[in-house]
Amino acid sequence: MGKESSDGIMAIDVRNPRTGRSDYSFEPPSTDDLDELALRLRDGQAVWEAGGLDVRTAALNGWRDAIGMARGEITAALMADTGRRVESEMEVDAALRMIERWCSLAPDLLAGTERRPASIPGIDLEQGMRPYPVAGVISPWNFPLLLALIDAVPALVAGCAVVIKPSEIAPRFIEPLAATVATVPAMENVVAIVAGDGSAGEAIVDRSDVVCFTGSVATGTKIAARAAKRFIPAFLELGGKDPAIVLPSADLDRASSAILWGSTANAGQSCQSIERVYVHESVFDDFVDRLVDKAKSVRLAVPEPDAGDIGPIIAAKQIEVIAAHLQDALARGATAHTGGEIEEHGGGSYLKPTVLTGVTHEMKVMTEETFGPVIPVMSFTDADEAVRLANDTRYGLSGAVFGDADEALGVARRIDAGGISINDAALTALVYDGEKSSFNFSGMGGSRMGPAALRRFGRRQAFLISDAQRPDPWWYPHLR
Ligand code: NAD
């Protein structure tokens, strides 16, 4: 905790993942601040909704331009938040594409239906949609900008006002992003980005009409319960333990490259990271040799972000989780072929890609989310066993299958998860077109991708129009 302000609010200190030291702090909002904000957003939303889609997409495209102009400041803040460069630049690009994409898709996706005869003669039906007034968006630290905007942008396009609360672990980008909102007058009263911790998150759930949460299962469980008390929908996108299955028909060169990328991009700190790999026994040794060879060539990005491929472990709490998973696996008999130990460089904590064999489902590394560049590999004898192992989890976010495309698709259809890449890994990080559900404890609520991602922000209205000129109809029997 940092210093207390004159009105009794404690500032929150933020650790720098490259130095391990706190070099930034912010003051969270008071309850009064949030009450005032909620009122302002409610008033602003009424104007935003009434203005219509064209006005909203024009404003959002203006915001997009402002983010593009502030790219340097936003990227620098994201780099300080996360200690890595390439992913920070990719986040800004993805944010720009996301705004453009939803604005161009919205006219079709939000078009109402023409008035038409209903199934009962004498009654017409027209469908409408009213956006939830205020959408609360609560996001994590692993892709701070992207995950702050991934639900906020479709909500805005649909006509909601949005209050975004990014993680207190990576909040530096909020200032430059909020400055871009301030340059678009039409958006000033419909978007607020609030720096705060879990208590601010709770207060936002209490002041929203729909909540979009990305984060851990533990917090998602609390948010679901809080939202249920208010009867507001909670769209939850939570953790994962994504499996990859390598069939005997797979191209092992491709499979080992894709799995290495899918497990180690952003140092494994992605919800759709490949966290466990099942390889057919007939190709197991060959696959592991290729994976280990390739993993050895991946460099830590030290001492500078541009000096290598893998940045620091961003959140201090995650360093402990990764270390505990490694310790548990090695103590129970796993072998680390690469990496295996967290390294300290300049105060930051790093892990080289760590390929493990000799793993079992008794180990944390095969059952709990590690969120680091750890690749445990296990063998299977037939497709039924591979599917059983892949589904032996409380999660169900995404996964991957490698092999002959038809055969791989047949296996993929049996996996209990929402987004399965075939002959590639973690494609849900790139392709946002397909609707996907989160299975089991990986989430709840409508798809955040595909058309449903926009439509879930509207409450449906059915206008049932009776012909007033007709004599009393048959459904008034007591008037006969
Ligand atoms: P977290 O649950 O600790 O925190 C996420 C957010 O919730 C933060 O903004 C935090 O301040 C807020 N929060 C904490 N307590 C709260 C409460 N009681 N009420 C309301 N808000 C509260 O998660 P994290 O450590 O920031 O993120 C890592 C997790 O996010 C991993 O499990 C990862 O898999 C998951 N994740 C999921 C997806 C997905 O799309 N499914 C994407 C990225 C990350």
Boltz pocket constraint, residues with backbone or C-beta under 6 A from the ligand:
constraints:
  - pocket:
      binder: B
      contacts: [[A, 138], [A, 139], [A, 140], [A, 141], [A, 142], [A, 147], [A, 165], [A, 166], [A, 167], [A, 168], [A, 196], [A, 197], [A, 198], [A, 199], [A, 200], [A, 201], [A, 202], [A, 205], [A, 214], [A, 215], [A, 216], [A, 217], [A, 218], [A, 219], [A, 220], [A, 222], [A, 223], [A, 237], [A, 238], [A, 239], [A, 240], [A, 270], [A, 271], [A, 315], [A, 369], [A, 371], [A, 397], [A, 442], [A, 443]]
      max_distance: 6.0
